[in-house]
Amino acid sequence: IINGVETWIPGGVFYLTEWRTSYNGIEASFVARDILEYLLDKPYTGEISGTLYTMAQRAIAEAALPEDISISVTSQLSKYPVTEIENKGEFSCAEILQKCANAGGCVMWSRRTGQFVVKAMDYTDSGYTIPLKFSYSHPEFDFSRPMKNVQVNYYDNESILYQYGGKGETQTLDNDFIKTRDQAIKIAEWVCDSLRSRKRISGEFRGDPRFDIFDVVKVEGKYSTVVGVVLTEIVVSFTGAFKVTYSGYIHGSGEPVVYYSGEKYAGEV
């Protein structure tokens, strides 16, 4: 109920995959999954040729999805050709889609509305804030080692080493759908842009079921509000009230952007 008005929020679109019931029929249990289940179960048998976009569309067609399922693939993938290679039948349609998205600097996810999307992240703030007053505990930060290089292994055992920082670890990406050195460099830059802050944030709060994967939100802490948090995991449970467990990475220039409010912390860190 928002401002006295009852509002229904869709929690997602799921498809029944398992069903069990006892002989007396009093109780039943079931498992329902999102669109990805159809793609995971279907081996890809088509050609590996054309562009990333045509490959993605070919995988979708092979999955023989129900007519009411909507999949949106960005035309950005049309810019990248795929070198013809032999299809050994080792990939599912979902894996083909993932390789196409990855080779084009995109991500893929299923929205609460049921639409499956393959597109580039635009990091637009969703307008949502995870408020401290509804949190079960203070948000927690995980810090990774600095990133020194990104190594991209691409078609025909070629690779590049893209230098990002002066010290730290090397992130490796393998994708034989990346055809050229120039494309490999663009993907390395995309990885650097996505992972540059090397910081993750997680927590639990009395939830809001409106969140989608890859929503960009703000997270309130005791002394500051962190902006540019990209949600990568959301678990919603209900035991009289919604409880959301979330985690995500901070997209930024290496340090989280914060707005200070209330009492400013002045002690040692």
DRENSE-726082 format. One record per residue (C-alpha): residue in three letters; x, y, z. Coordinates in steps of 0.02 Angstrom, whole numbers, plus 50000, padded with zeros to 5 digits. Layout:
ALAXYZ...
This chain:
ILE500005000050000ILE500815016249940ASN500035032450002GLY498455022950042VAL498325015049871GLU498494996149847THR499834992849716TRP500264975949640ILE502074973049589PRO502474958449470GLY503814947249545GLY504304939049381VAL503724927049245PHE504154908749274TYR503784892449184LEU503374875949270THR504784863149252GLU504444850749393TRP502884844849484ARG502664832249624THR501114827049720SER500714813349843TYR499464799449807ASN498094807549910GLY498334823949815ILE498264834749971GLU499974842949945ALA501004846949792SER502724854249765PHE503374862349606VAL504874871149530ALA504674885449406ARG506104893849312ASP506344908649197ILE506624909049009LEU508444903449024GLU507854885849066TYR507244883448886LEU508914889348817LEU509974878748934ASP509074862748889LYS509264864748701PRO510924859948615TYR511464871748476THR511624862348312GLY511694876648186GLU513114885148094ILE514404896248178SER514564910148051GLY513904927548007THR513854940948142LEU513594939948330TYR511814946248301THR511364932848173MET512164919648286ALA511104925448433GLN509514925348328ARG509944908048262ALA510144901348440ILE508464908948490ALA507614900948340GLU508374883948379ALA507744884548558ALA505944883848491LEU505294895248628PRO503434897148666GLU502634911148566ASP502294922148717ILE504144923248763SER504984939648715ILE506854941048684SER507684957548640VAL509434957248565THR510344973548534SER510804977548354GLN512524982548420LEU513034964348395SER512834966548206LYS514494976048204TYR515504960548244PRO515754946248119VAL516074928448177THR517394918048089GLU516644901848025ILE517144887548138GLU516544869748153ASN515094866948271LYS515534851648375GLY513874852048467GLU514674856148635PHE513654871948671SER511854874648722CYS510824888848647ALA511054898348811GLU512954896748799ILE512934902948619LEU511934918248675GLN513144921148818LYS514664920148704CYS513854932248581ALA513434944548720ASN515164943348796ALA516054945548628GLY515024961248595GLY515274969448765CYS513504965748823VAL512614957048966MET511044946448966TRP509684944249096SER507834940649121ARG506744955249176ARG505314953749300THR504134957049155GLY504714940649077GLN505724948648936PHE507464941448905VAL508704955148860VAL510434955348779LYS511154972948779ALA512574983948840MET512494991249015ASP512125009849015TYR512325012349205THR510815023749217ASP510265026049397SER508605017149424GLY508065029749557TYR507965016149691THR508835017849860ILE509135003949985PRO508785013550146LEU509765010650306LYS508205011750415PHE507504996150329SER509154986550331TYR509444971750447SER511274976550462HIS512514989050393PRO513054985850212GLU514674976050196PHE516094979450074ASP517224966449993PHE518854972849919SER519764963649779ARG521584965149733PRO521964979249608MET521874974349426LYS523514975349331ASN523074967449163VAL521644960149064GLN522104945448953VAL520874941548813ASN521074924748726TYR520144924748561TYR519964915648395ASP521294903048340ASN522304903648503GLU522714922148486SER522804933348640ILE523154951048697LEU523734957848865TYR522944974648902GLN523814984349039TYR522684993349162GLY523664996749323GLY525414996149391LYS525164981349507GLY523904968049551GLU523134952949466THR522714948249287GLN520914945249235THR520734932549093LEU519324931348967ASP519164917048841ASN517994918548692ASP518304911348518PHE516864922048451ILE518024937048466LYS518774937648292THR520064951648283ARG521384960148389ASP520434976748382GLN518864968248448ALA519874959848586ILE520564976848639LYS518794984148647ILE518214969648755ALA519734971848869GLU519274990348889TRP517484985148929VAL518104973149064CYS519204986849138ASP517744999049141SER516604986349226LEU517844980449358ARG518894995849391SER518264999649567ARG518664981749628LYS517374983849765ARG515784974049800ILE514404978149923SER513114966650001GLY511754966850133GLU509984962650184PHE508484973850203ARG506614973050229GLY506364971550048ASP505684979349894PRO505184966549761ARG505364979349620PHE507234976449597ASP507904968449438ILE509634961249405PHE510804974949339ASP509774988949415VAL510915003249468VAL510445008949643LYS511045019149793VAL511435010749959GLU511305020650121GLY512565017650260LYS512745025850431TYR513895039750370SER513665040150182THR512665034650031VAL513575024549899VAL512985027649721GLY513225017449563VAL512935000249641VAL512534987549503LEU511484973349575THR512094956249519GLU511214944949645ILE509484946749722VAL508644933949835VAL506874937849895SER506014928250035PHE504364931250124THR503974926550304GLY502654939450346ALA503714953250266PHE504864953750115LYS506704951050149VAL507944954550010THR509744948550013TYR510754957849882SER512524960049817GLY513284970349679TYR514824979449620ILE515194997849629HIS515425005349457GLY516535020649462SER518255027949445GLY519085016749572GLU518305024049729PRO516455023949774VAL515605040749756VAL514785045449921TYR513645059149985TYR513895062750171SER512375065450280GLY512145067250467GLU513625065150583LYS515275063550493TYR516435049750553ALA518075056750618GLY518925041450694GLU520285030150628VAL519975018850478
